[in-house]
Every structure is written in C-alpha cells, then in structure tokens.
Amino acid sequence: MIYCYFQPIYKSVMNREHEIIMLLNKGRDMLSRSSTRTDTRNLQRDLDKIQQAWDRLRKDVHERHTRLQTCMVRTTCQNHKFSYSTVVI
C-alpha cells in the first residue's frame, strides 16, 4: 500500500531530470556569454546551488525507493514463508 503512494512521487521527481539538465545547460550557456565578473560569479553560484539541490534530491529519492523496494521484497517473502508454513503444518 505504501509503495503505491510513493511510486508516483518517485516517477514524478525522476521525470523532471531532463528539465533540470536543460536548465543547467542554459545557465552554463548564459555563463559563457556573461560579460561582467559579478554576473558570472553570481550565476555560477546559483548554478552550483541548483546542481547540489538536484543531486541531493535525486540521491534521497533513489535511497528511499531502494529501501521501499527492499521492504516490499522482505514483506512478500515473509508472507510467502508464513503461508507455506501454515499449509505444511
């Protein structure tokens, strides 16, 4: 049941990856065209923050998804083991 709730969240976050990549590429393109040093520094700082935030979010989503899948496998195995033991006994 919990898996059904979190799976759409996982997919939603991961489906946004291409948008983040496009945003970062556009920012890098702007960075190469930037004329003033202050603009360059500020833009680079913003791009670094966006990249760090995305990396952290993606890592958290992957870890939670993996943990949830592991729990689902363990629960399924335990249910089958219980069912098997009740049938055999």
C-alpha positions in Angstrom: 0.0 0.0 0.0 2.8 2.5 0.9 4.6 1.5 -2.3 1.6 2.6 -4.3 1.7 6.0 -2.6 5.4 6.7 -3.1 5.9 5.3 -6.5 4.2 8.2 -8.3 6.3 10.6 -6.3 9.5 8.8 -7.4 8.4 8.8 -11.0 7.4 12.5 -10.8 10.8 13.5 -9.5 12.8 11.4 -11.9 10.7 12.6 -14.9 11.9 16.1 -14.1 15.6 15.3 -14.6 15.6 16.3 -18.2 14.2 19.7 -17.2 16.9 20.2 -14.6 19.6 19.3 -17.1 18.2 21.7 -19.7 18.1 24.4 -17.1 21.7 23.9 -16.1 22.8 23.8 -19.7 21.0 27.0 -20.4 22.6 28.6 -17.3 26.1 27.4 -18.5 25.4 28.9 -21.9 24.5 32.2 -20.2 27.6 31.9 -18.1 29.8 31.7 -21.2 28.1 34.8 -22.6 28.3 36.8 -19.4 30.3 40.0 -19.7 30.7 41.2 -16.1 32.6 39.4 -13.5 29.9 39.9 -10.8 27.2 38.4 -13.0 29.5 35.5 -13.8 30.2 34.8 -10.1 26.5 35.1 -9.1 25.3 32.9 -12.0 28.0 30.3 -11.2 27.0 30.3 -7.5 23.3 29.9 -8.5 24.1 27.0 -10.9 26.1 25.3 -8.2 23.3 25.6 -5.7 20.8 24.2 -8.2 23.1 21.3 -9.1 23.7 20.5 -5.4 20.0 20.6 -4.6 19.1 18.4 -7.5 21.9 15.9 -6.6 20.7 15.7 -3.0 17.1 15.3 -4.1 17.9 12.6 -6.6 20.1 10.7 -4.1 17.3 10.9 -1.4 14.7 9.7 -3.9 16.8 6.8 -5.0 17.7 5.8 -1.4 14.0 5.9 -0.3 12.9 4.0 -3.4 15.5 1.3 -2.8 14.6 1.0 0.9 10.9 0.7 0.0 11.6 -2.0 -2.6 13.7 -3.9 -0.1 10.9 -3.7 2.5 8.4 -4.9 -0.1 10.6 -7.9 -1.0 11.1 -8.8 2.6 7.4 -8.5 3.4 6.5 -10.6 0.4 9.0 -13.3 1.3 7.7 -13.3 4.9 4.1 -13.6 3.7 5.0 -16.5 1.5 7.0 -18.2 4.2 4.1 -17.8 6.6 1.6 -19.1 4.0 3.9 -22.1 3.3 4.3 -22.9 7.0 0.6 -22.8 7.6 -0.1 -25.1 4.7 2.6 -27.6 5.6 1.6 -27.8 9.3 
